[in-house]
Amino acid sequence: MNVTTVLAVTAAACGVAMGLAPLLQLRRVAVRRSSADVSVAYLGVLLVGFTLWLSYGVSIANAPLIVSNAVALITNVLTIAIVLWFRSAG
């Protein structure tokens, strides 16, 4: 494996881990039964960024960008949906 491939795999793995990080926030929301301390605006900014990076990855057919940002986008949408659901239920 060459250095570029190793960096791509490492970056993709870190990107997936970063994309899954909002699940830690969801765990906190579930335990506290409240989403009051979660910034939806912050999540919205991330949503735009993930969408743009995913689009860029698709446009250049870059698998590490596509995989990591697809995971991040799905996780972010799920997080926003659950946060908003907790707010409407409260």
Backbone as CSV, one residue per row, in Angstrom:
resi,resn,N_x,N_y,N_z,CA_x,CA_y,CA_z,C_x,C_y,C_z
1,MET,0.841,-1.184,0.000,0.000,0.000,0.000,0.884,1.244,0.000
2,ASN,0.520,2.224,-0.822,1.316,3.447,-0.843,0.817,4.437,0.218
3,VAL,1.576,5.494,0.434,1.278,6.466,1.482,-0.084,7.131,1.240
4,THR,-0.395,7.432,0.013,-1.673,8.076,-0.299,-2.845,7.182,0.070
5,THR,-2.737,5.911,-0.200,-3.803,4.966,0.150,-3.958,4.856,1.659
6,VAL,-2.848,4.780,2.366,-2.893,4.701,3.828,-3.540,5.954,4.400
7,LEU,-3.158,7.119,3.888,-3.762,8.368,4.349,-5.255,8.416,4.037
8,ALA,-5.648,7.947,2.869,-7.055,7.946,2.489,-7.872,7.041,3.406
9,VAL,-7.372,5.862,3.686,-8.069,4.930,4.569,-8.136,5.481,5.994
10,THR,-7.035,6.038,6.462,-7.000,6.622,7.805,-7.946,7.812,7.910
11,ALA,-7.913,8.682,6.917,-8.801,9.850,6.913,-10.261,9.419,6.847
12,ALA,-10.570,8.420,6.063,-11.946,7.935,5.965,-12.404,7.338,7.296
13,ALA,-11.530,6.570,7.936,-11.876,5.982,9.241,-12.112,7.072,10.278
14,CYS,-11.246,8.064,10.302,-11.437,9.185,11.238,-12.690,9.961,10.891
15,GLY,-12.956,10.134,9.611,-14.168,10.826,9.173,-15.431,10.104,9.610
16,VAL,-15.424,8.791,9.519,-16.574,8.002,9.974,-16.737,8.150,11.487
17,ALA,-15.626,8.084,12.224,-15.690,8.259,13.684,-16.235,9.648,14.033
18,MET,-15.779,10.662,13.327,-16.286,12.013,13.557,-17.758,12.106,13.179
19,GLY,-18.135,11.435,12.128,-19.534,11.443,11.700,-20.457,10.771,12.700
20,LEU,-19.927,9.792,13.419,-20.723,9.090,14.424,-20.732,9.795,15.777
21,ALA,-19.861,10.778,15.950,-19.732,11.476,17.232,-21.044,12.078,17.753
22,PRO,-21.941,12.587,16.909,-23.205,13.114,17.448,-24.044,12.065,18.187
23,LEU,-23.757,10.802,17.960,-24.476,9.761,18.697,-24.196,9.861,20.190
24,LEU,-23.023,10.389,20.544,-22.727,10.622,21.961,-23.682,11.671,22.536
25,GLN,-23.984,12.688,21.741,-24.935,13.710,22.170,-26.332,13.109,22.297
26,LEU,-26.693,12.243,21.366,-28.008,11.592,21.441,-28.129,10.723,22.679
27,ARG,-27.042,10.075,23.046,-27.052,9.284,24.275,-27.339,10.164,25.480
28,ARG,-26.717,11.316,25.506,-26.950,12.271,26.598,-28.399,12.756,26.612
29,VAL,-28.937,13.028,25.442,-30.340,13.450,25.334,-31.257,12.351,25.871
30,ALA,-30.987,11.118,25.506,-31.821,10.000,25.953,-31.751,9.817,27.460
31,VAL,-30.558,9.933,28.025,-30.391,9.760,29.469,-31.082,10.894,30.229
32,ARG,-30.897,12.115,29.757,-31.475,13.277,30.440,-32.942,13.494,30.095
33,ARG,-33.397,12.833,29.029,-34.770,12.994,28.534,-35.059,14.450,28.171
34,SER,-34.014,15.144,27.698,-34.138,16.551,27.315,-33.099,16.876,26.249
35,SER,-33.496,17.720,25.306,-32.560,18.179,24.283,-32.346,19.687,24.384
36,ALA,-32.674,20.238,25.535,-32.613,21.690,25.721,-31.211,22.253,25.537
37,ASP,-30.179,21.496,25.868,-28.815,22.022,25.776,-28.112,21.680,24.464
38,VAL,-28.873,21.238,23.465,-28.312,20.913,22.153,-28.607,22.073,21.202
39,SER,-27.581,22.564,20.514,-27.742,23.666,19.570,-28.148,23.126,18.198
40,VAL,-29.381,23.400,17.818,-29.855,22.972,16.495,-29.176,23.807,15.407
41,ALA,-28.867,25.066,15.710,-28.165,25.904,14.737,-26.793,25.308,14.401
42,TYR,-26.081,24.850,15.419,-24.781,24.212,15.217,-24.942,22.964,14.337
43,LEU,-25.929,22.156,14.655,-26.170,20.952,13.861,-26.541,21.314,12.421
44,GLY,-27.264,22.413,12.244,-27.623,22.868,10.901,-26.404,23.277,10.085
45,VAL,-25.451,23.961,10.740,-24.209,24.336,10.050,-23.454,23.080,9.624
46,LEU,-23.375,22.105,10.523,-22.724,20.840,10.177,-23.436,20.146,9.019
47,LEU,-24.748,20.194,9.024,-25.541,19.565,7.967,-25.178,20.143,6.598
48,VAL,-25.079,21.454,6.531,-24.687,22.107,5.270,-23.283,21.660,4.862
49,GLY,-22.358,21.658,5.814,-20.987,21.251,5.514,-20.888,19.812,5.037
50,PHE,-21.572,18.914,5.730,-21.538,17.500,5.328,-22.136,17.313,3.938
51,THR,-23.208,18.044,3.661,-23.848,17.952,2.346,-22.898,18.431,1.248
52,LEU,-22.223,19.545,1.506,-21.278,20.065,0.514,-20.094,19.124,0.309
53,TRP,-19.527,18.605,1.396,-18.395,17.688,1.267,-18.801,16.386,0.592
54,LEU,-20.003,15.894,0.893,-20.491,14.687,0.221,-20.668,14.953,-1.274
55,SER,-21.248,16.089,-1.609,-21.429,16.449,-3.021,-20.089,16.556,-3.733
56,TYR,-19.128,17.167,-3.068,-17.784,17.284,-3.654,-17.171,15.893,-3.851
57,GLY,-17.290,15.041,-2.846,-16.756,13.686,-2.956,-17.379,12.913,-4.108
58,VAL,-18.696,13.064,-4.268,-19.378,12.394,-5.381,-18.889,12.961,-6.712
59,SER,-18.723,14.288,-6.776,-18.326,14.918,-8.042,-16.936,14.489,-8.498
60,ILE,-16.051,14.161,-7.551,-14.704,13.717,-7.931,-14.524,12.208,-7.737
61,ALA,-15.631,11.521,-7.408,-15.623,10.063,-7.222,-14.572,9.628,-6.207
62,ASN,-14.552,10.309,-5.050,-13.576,10.025,-4.001,-14.271,9.239,-2.888
63,ALA,-14.000,7.937,-2.839,-14.687,7.052,-1.889,-14.509,7.466,-0.429
64,PRO,-13.305,7.837,0.017,-13.177,8.239,1.425,-14.054,9.440,1.781
65,LEU,-14.124,10.428,0.902,-14.998,11.581,1.149,-16.469,11.176,1.129
66,ILE,-16.825,10.324,0.209,-18.224,9.900,0.088,-18.651,9.119,1.325
67,VAL,-17.876,8.131,1.713,-18.245,7.269,2.845,-18.318,8.063,4.140
68,SER,-17.257,8.799,4.450,-17.225,9.508,5.727,-18.310,10.576,5.816
69,ASN,-18.554,11.294,4.748,-19.567,12.344,4.799,-20.982,11.806,4.667
70,ALA,-21.169,10.667,4.027,-22.493,10.038,4.014,-22.869,9.584,5.425
71,VAL,-21.926,8.964,6.125,-22.163,8.552,7.512,-22.464,9.779,8.371
72,ALA,-21.663,10.824,8.216,-21.843,12.045,9.000,-23.203,12.685,8.704
73,LEU,-23.582,12.726,7.445,-24.856,13.330,7.053,-26.028,12.555,7.649
74,ILE,-26.001,11.249,7.548,-27.081,10.418,8.099,-27.165,10.581,9.614
75,THR,-26.031,10.552,10.271,-26.008,10.706,11.726,-26.518,12.080,12.136
76,ASN,-26.117,13.102,11.391,-26.532,14.465,11.705,-28.035,14.641,11.516
77,VAL,-28.584,14.112,10.439,-30.031,14.199,10.203,-30.784,13.475,11.317
78,LEU,-30.307,12.313,11.700,-30.914,11.555,12.799,-30.857,12.355,14.097
79,THR,-29.726,12.962,14.372,-29.566,13.762,15.591,-30.536,14.939,15.597
80,ILE,-30.610,15.667,14.493,-31.533,16.803,14.408,-32.968,16.338,14.608
81,ALA,-33.342,15.247,13.955,-34.718,14.745,14.069,-35.058,14.379,15.519
82,ILE,-34.164,13.705,16.179,-34.432,13.291,17.576,-34.446,14.486,18.506
83,VAL,-33.529,15.431,18.307,-33.516,16.643,19.137,-34.840,17.395,18.983
84,LEU,-35.276,17.567,17.743,-36.534,18.283,17.511,-37.729,17.501,18.052
85,TRP,-37.670,16.179,17.961,-38.747,15.356,18.502,-38.844,15.524,20.021
86,PHE,-37.694,15.508,20.686,-37.693,15.702,22.152,-38.233,17.078,22.510
87,ARG,-37.928,18.067,21.710,-38.411,19.429,22.003,-39.916,19.534,21.806
88,SER,-40.435,18.858,20.807,-41.889,18.932,20.563,-42.660,18.088,21.572
89,ALA,-42.017,17.046,22.089,-42.680,16.168,23.078,-42.678,16.775,24.465
90,GLY,-41.771,17.727,24.700,-41.617,18.315,26.033,-42.556,19.418,26.245
